[in-house]
Amino acid sequence: MSDENEKLALARKIAERKVAFIRHAISYFVVIVALAVVNNVTWGGYQWWLWVAFGWGIGVVSHFLSAFLYQSGRLVDRLAQNELEKMNESNKT
């Protein structure tokens, strides 16, 4: 039963990371749209909001990567498994 509880805790942690990313992405889009509107309504020249979109966008992309691709060491586990398989193959020859 302990193993089942650990799996449930891990699944919950992964789900919480994904929900946190979704919230981050929604707030990003809302704020960036608001900044673009303010920029274009008050001062239609220089598009300064693009700097904010770019800088914060880097954070959103890194949050996506951590939430969906590199979650809880799965990437490390896969790479370690690949290395172990390579070692086993090289020992056979």
Steps between C-alpha positions, in 0.01 A plus 500: 500500500794733561604473136146595396510806728837604356365473146194703595718768662723516191199519267354780712830691492518470120138612464565800726799601284287481186221708656757756620632528145149550361437778751834658410422486128154652548634787709775554241254532213261725695775738610673508161173576320426776752848649456466488121164679520638765736804550278298537181224716649725744684808502281479322168866542410763285666371155597661469844264225613686257271801515736279394789341226286841368399651506850202351675452258208837345580370431849177348366693272264731383778198440724343290221818295465521433872130415528457278196840372385735484797246411763626337818818358351334296228745629242791402723347155548461452124855613427638278774307204359642570153854514640445174689380332181807626313727364773328163488536487121868591511568232764348236272752568220 
